[in-house]
Amino acid sequence: MKIVECVPNFSEGRRKEVVDAIVSEILSVEGVRLLDREMDPDHNRSVITFIGGPEGVKEAAFRATKKAAELIDMNKHRGEHPRIGATDVIPFVPIEGVSMEECVEIARDVGRRIGEELQIPVYLYEEAATRPDRRDLANIRRGQYEGLKEEIETNPERKPDFGPAKMHPTAGATAVGARMPLIAFNVNLRTTDIEIAKKIARAVRFRNGGFRYVKAMGFEIKERGMVQVSMNLTNYEKTPIYRVFELIKAEAERYGVAIAGSEIIGLVPMRALVDVASFYLRLEGFDPSQVLESKIREVL
């Protein structure tokens, strides 16, 4: 059995009917199964997780991108999270019986089709990147939708891998890639000072000297009267959740700020949470095989 996970992010987190329509397109493909859907009104962004065989996942990702292009107008989009398009990013993740190399080919096939058939510029990132500087999604998103809209036609360095060197009138651009499972992990702080969140994000993220497998930004969550350190943990085994949380807690204490809570967006590998439990409970000699659900899966 071959199983590929796809976790597209869409620039819509407030209109449920739009996200419902996108999900319907995904589920219209035979053999594709929905695992999760998350809507964030502050970031005005949705994260949808589905799995299936390679061909089914490819078709579902394309149909979802097409529907998003019909329903989302980036000229009207406002939200806290960086973005370049209606379908902002489409990562393919190998789960079972599929190699990373196969996911790279899937990403390139889908990217090529989106560029040619939908006339949406596509940038390949992470393992699918064709240039070293495009492995990091942050480099592709530099300037966000508004900045890329200006540069894509004038700066040769911003030329897309597929599609026209011109933003789609409403759907903008899309990044398509292949990667290992990541954890979207946010920590909320009891302050309205956005500069504190930004300073902590700089301390924790790799490109400013922080943890190797952490990408982080500081955001303002106006509706809740607080700020947030929003992160992607790209390798939870080498940089576990608890290590990141402890550094954020220590940095927040420097500024006299308390942590309001943390949250995981989308799905998370069970092993990552087991590691957190083991650390904080100081479990001695604990093995993940002791988790009841894991043992049940082994014998079924």
C-alpha positions as CSV (number, residue, x, y, z in Angstrom):
1,M,0.0,0.0,0.0
2,K,1.2,3.5,-0.9
3,I,0.0,6.4,1.3
4,V,0.8,10.0,0.7
5,E,-0.3,12.8,3.0
6,C,-1.1,16.3,1.6
7,V,-1.5,19.3,3.9
8,P,-2.6,22.3,1.7
9,N,-3.0,25.7,3.4
10,F,-5.6,28.1,2.0
11,S,-6.0,31.8,2.5
12,E,-9.4,31.6,4.0
13,G,-10.2,31.0,7.7
14,R,-13.5,32.9,8.2
15,R,-15.9,31.8,5.5
16,K,-16.9,28.2,6.3
17,E,-18.8,27.8,3.1
18,V,-15.7,28.4,1.1
19,V,-13.6,25.8,3.0
20,D,-16.6,23.4,2.7
21,A,-16.5,23.8,-1.1
22,I,-12.7,23.1,-1.2
23,V,-13.1,20.0,1.1
24,S,-15.9,18.7,-1.2
25,E,-13.5,18.9,-4.2
26,I,-10.9,16.9,-2.3
27,L,-13.4,14.2,-1.3
28,S,-14.7,13.9,-4.8
29,V,-11.6,11.9,-5.7
30,E,-12.0,8.2,-5.2
31,G,-9.7,6.7,-2.5
32,V,-8.9,10.0,-0.8
33,R,-9.7,10.4,2.9
34,L,-10.0,13.5,4.9
35,L,-8.0,13.5,8.2
36,D,-8.4,17.0,9.5
37,R,-9.5,20.5,8.8
38,E,-8.6,23.7,10.8
39,M,-9.9,27.2,10.3
40,D,-8.1,30.1,12.0
41,P,-9.9,33.5,11.7
42,D,-7.0,35.5,13.1
43,H,-4.6,34.2,10.5
44,N,-7.5,34.0,8.0
45,R,-6.2,30.6,7.0
46,S,-7.3,27.0,6.7
47,V,-5.2,23.9,6.9
48,I,-6.7,20.7,5.4
49,T,-5.1,17.3,5.8
50,F,-5.9,14.3,3.6
51,I,-4.3,11.0,2.5
52,G,-4.5,8.6,-0.4
53,G,-2.6,6.9,-3.1
54,P,-0.2,9.0,-5.2
55,E,-2.5,9.5,-8.2
56,G,-5.6,10.3,-6.0
57,V,-3.7,12.8,-3.9
58,K,-2.3,14.5,-6.9
59,E,-5.8,14.9,-8.4
60,A,-7.4,16.0,-5.1
61,A,-4.7,18.7,-4.6
62,F,-5.3,20.0,-8.1
63,R,-9.1,20.2,-7.7
64,A,-8.8,21.9,-4.4
65,T,-6.4,24.5,-5.9
66,K,-8.8,25.1,-8.8
67,K,-11.8,25.6,-6.5
68,A,-9.8,28.0,-4.2
69,A,-8.9,30.1,-7.3
70,E,-12.6,30.4,-8.0
71,L,-13.7,31.4,-4.5
72,I,-10.8,33.3,-2.9
73,D,-9.7,36.8,-4.1
74,M,-6.2,37.6,-2.8
75,N,-6.8,41.3,-3.5
76,K,-9.3,41.3,-0.6
77,H,-7.5,39.0,1.7
78,R,-6.3,40.2,5.1
79,G,-4.7,38.0,7.8
80,E,-1.8,37.7,10.2
81,H,-0.1,34.8,8.5
82,P,2.4,35.3,5.6
83,R,0.9,34.2,2.3
84,I,1.3,34.5,-1.5
85,G,-1.9,32.9,-2.9
86,A,-5.4,31.5,-2.4
87,T,-3.8,28.1,-2.2
88,D,-0.7,29.3,-0.4
89,V,1.2,26.1,0.0
90,I,0.8,22.4,-0.9
91,P,3.2,20.0,0.8
92,F,3.3,16.2,0.0
93,V,4.5,13.9,2.8
94,P,5.6,10.3,2.4
95,I,3.7,8.1,4.9
96,E,3.8,4.5,3.8
97,G,5.3,2.6,0.9
98,V,6.4,5.9,-0.7
99,S,9.8,7.5,-0.9
100,M,10.7,11.2,-0.6
101,E,11.9,11.0,-4.2
102,E,8.4,9.9,-5.2
103,C,6.8,12.8,-3.3
104,V,9.2,15.2,-5.1
105,E,7.9,13.9,-8.4
106,I,4.3,14.2,-7.2
107,A,5.0,17.8,-6.2
108,R,6.5,18.7,-9.6
109,D,3.7,17.0,-11.5
110,V,1.1,18.9,-9.5
111,G,3.0,22.2,-9.8
112,R,3.4,21.8,-13.5
113,R,-0.3,21.1,-14.0
114,I,-1.3,24.1,-11.8
115,G,1.0,26.4,-13.8
116,E,-0.1,25.2,-17.2
117,E,-3.9,24.6,-16.7
118,L,-4.7,27.2,-14.1
119,Q,-2.1,29.8,-15.1
120,I,-1.1,30.2,-11.5
121,P,2.7,30.7,-10.9
122,V,4.2,27.9,-8.9
123,Y,7.3,27.8,-6.8
124,L,8.8,24.5,-5.7
125,Y,10.2,24.3,-2.2
126,E,11.8,22.0,0.4
127,E,12.9,18.7,-1.1
128,A,11.2,19.5,-4.4
129,A,13.1,22.8,-4.8
130,T,15.1,23.4,-8.0
131,R,17.3,26.1,-6.4
132,P,19.0,26.0,-2.9
133,D,17.5,29.4,-1.9
134,R,14.0,28.1,-2.5
135,R,14.2,25.2,-0.1
136,D,13.1,27.6,2.7
137,L,9.5,28.6,2.2
138,A,10.2,32.0,3.9
139,N,12.4,33.0,1.0
140,I,9.6,32.3,-1.5
141,R,7.1,34.2,0.7
142,R,9.4,37.3,1.0
143,G,7.3,40.4,0.6
144,Q,4.1,38.2,0.8
145,Y,1.4,38.5,-1.9
146,E,1.7,42.2,-2.3
147,G,5.5,42.2,-2.7
148,L,5.6,39.2,-5.0
149,K,2.9,40.8,-7.2
150,E,5.3,43.7,-7.9
151,E,8.5,41.6,-8.3
152,I,7.4,38.6,-10.2
153,E,7.3,40.5,-13.5
154,T,10.4,42.6,-13.0
155,N,12.9,40.5,-11.0
156,P,14.4,37.4,-12.8
157,E,15.2,35.9,-9.3
158,R,11.4,35.7,-8.6
159,K,10.6,33.8,-11.8
160,P,8.4,30.8,-10.9
161,D,9.3,27.2,-11.7
162,F,6.0,26.7,-13.5
163,G,3.3,28.9,-15.0
164,P,3.5,32.5,-16.0
165,A,5.8,35.1,-14.5
166,K,2.7,37.1,-13.6
167,M,0.4,36.7,-10.6
168,H,-3.0,35.1,-11.2
169,P,-5.6,38.0,-11.1
170,T,-7.3,36.6,-8.0
171,A,-5.4,33.5,-6.9
172,G,-1.9,34.9,-6.7
173,A,0.8,32.3,-6.6
174,T,1.3,28.9,-5.0
175,A,4.3,27.0,-3.4
176,V,4.3,23.2,-3.9
177,G,6.8,21.0,-2.2
178,A,7.7,17.7,-0.5
179,R,8.8,17.3,3.1
180,M,8.7,15.1,6.2
181,P,5.9,15.6,8.7
182,L,6.0,18.9,10.6
183,I,4.2,20.2,13.6
184,A,2.5,23.6,13.5
185,F,2.9,24.7,17.1
186,N,1.9,28.1,18.6
187,V,2.6,29.6,22.0
188,N,0.3,32.5,23.2
189,L,1.7,35.2,25.5
190,R,-0.2,37.3,28.0
191,T,0.8,40.6,26.5
192,T,-0.2,42.9,23.7
193,D,3.4,43.9,23.0
194,I,4.1,42.4,19.5
195,E,7.8,43.2,19.8
196,I,8.2,40.7,22.6
197,A,6.7,38.0,20.4
198,K,9.0,38.9,17.6
199,K,12.1,38.9,19.9
200,I,11.2,35.5,21.2
201,A,10.6,34.2,17.7
202,R,14.1,35.4,16.7
203,A,15.6,33.6,19.7
204,V,14.0,30.3,18.9
205,R,14.2,30.1,15.1
206,F,17.1,28.6,13.2
207,R,18.0,31.5,10.8
208,N,18.7,33.8,13.8
209,G,20.7,31.3,15.7
210,G,18.0,29.3,17.4
211,F,17.0,25.6,17.0
212,R,18.0,23.9,13.7
213,Y,14.5,22.6,12.9
214,V,12.3,25.6,14.0
215,K,10.8,28.3,11.9
216,A,9.1,31.0,13.9
217,M,7.3,34.4,13.7
218,G,5.6,36.7,16.1
219,F,1.9,37.6,15.5
220,E,-0.7,39.8,17.1
221,I,-3.9,38.1,18.1
222,K,-6.1,41.2,18.4
223,E,-9.4,39.3,19.1
224,R,-7.8,37.7,22.2
225,G,-5.8,40.7,23.4
226,M,-2.5,38.8,23.2
227,V,0.4,38.0,21.0
228,Q,1.7,34.6,19.6
229,V,4.9,32.9,18.7
230,S,3.8,30.8,15.7
231,M,6.1,28.0,14.6
232,N,6.7,25.1,12.3
233,L,8.8,22.3,13.8
234,T,10.3,20.6,10.8
235,N,11.9,17.7,12.7
236,Y,10.3,16.9,16.0
237,E,12.8,14.1,16.8
238,K,15.8,16.3,16.6
239,T,14.1,19.4,18.0
240,P,11.3,18.2,20.3
241,I,8.3,20.3,21.3
242,Y,9.3,20.5,25.0
243,R,12.7,21.9,24.2
244,V,11.1,24.7,22.2
245,F,8.5,25.4,24.8
246,E,11.0,25.6,27.6
247,L,13.1,28.2,25.7
248,I,10.0,30.3,24.9
249,K,9.0,30.1,28.6
250,A,12.5,31.3,29.7
251,E,12.6,34.1,27.2
252,A,9.1,35.2,28.1
253,E,10.1,35.4,31.8
254,R,12.9,37.8,30.8
255,Y,10.3,40.2,29.7
256,G,8.0,39.6,32.7
257,V,5.4,37.9,30.5
258,A,3.4,34.7,31.3
259,I,2.4,32.0,28.8
260,A,-1.4,31.9,28.2
261,G,-1.3,28.5,26.5
262,S,-0.1,26.6,23.5
263,E,-1.8,25.0,20.6
264,I,-1.2,22.5,17.8
265,I,-2.7,23.3,14.4
266,G,-3.6,20.2,12.4
267,L,-2.3,16.8,13.2
268,V,0.7,15.7,15.3
269,P,2.6,12.4,15.4
270,M,1.8,10.5,18.6
271,R,5.6,10.0,19.2
272,A,6.0,13.8,19.5
273,L,3.4,14.0,22.4
274,V,4.9,10.9,24.0
275,D,8.2,12.7,24.1
276,V,6.6,15.7,25.8
277,A,4.9,13.5,28.4
278,S,8.1,11.6,29.1
279,F,10.0,14.9,29.6
280,Y,7.6,16.6,31.9
281,L,6.7,13.5,33.9
282,R,10.3,12.4,34.1
283,L,9.4,8.9,33.2
284,E,12.2,6.4,33.8
285,G,12.8,3.7,31.2
286,F,9.6,4.5,29.3
287,D,9.2,3.1,25.8
288,P,6.6,4.3,23.2
289,S,5.5,0.6,22.8
290,Q,3.8,1.0,26.3
291,V,1.2,3.3,24.7
292,L,-2.0,1.3,24.7
293,E,-3.1,2.4,21.2
294,S,0.2,1.5,19.7
295,K,0.1,-2.0,21.1
296,I,-3.5,-2.5,19.9
297,R,-2.4,-1.5,16.4
298,E,0.4,-4.0,16.5
299,V,-1.9,-7.0,17.1
300,L,-4.7,-6.0,14.8
